[in-house]
Amino acid sequence: MGSCCTPDHSCSTGADGSTGATAVAVVTATTTVYAVSGMSCGHCEAAVTGAVGALPGVVSVDVDVAGGLVTVTTGGAPDDAAIAAAVDDAGYELTGRA
């Protein structure tokens, strides 16, 4: 899973986890919550936020590392396959909608 994390789930990078994600007003925004496994630190949060936030149509991303949840707001229907691929590319596993 996330290569920055040690077996005891501490972060080996010292990343602070700040995301810098900015919400944009969208007329037909859709919010979807996904379950993601393998996240355990601020670096994990930043990696998933960056990967998913870069997808077309994504307005905002909120990661709850402790809960293993990623809330994605999109302008219209979410592209589950693209979101799953972005999470996978970041080194984690989207296990489905929460």
Sequence and secondary structure as in RCSB ss.txt:
>XXXX:A:sequence
MGSCCTPDHSCSTGADGSTGATAVAVVTATTTVYAVSGMSCGHCEAAVTGAVGALPGVVSVDVDVAGGLVTVTTG
GAPDDAAIAAAVDDAGYELTGRA
>XXXX:A:secstr
  TTB TTS BSS             TTEEEEEEEEES  SHHHHHHHHHHHHTSTTEEEEEEETTTTEEEEEEE
SS  HHHHHHHHHHTT EEEEE 
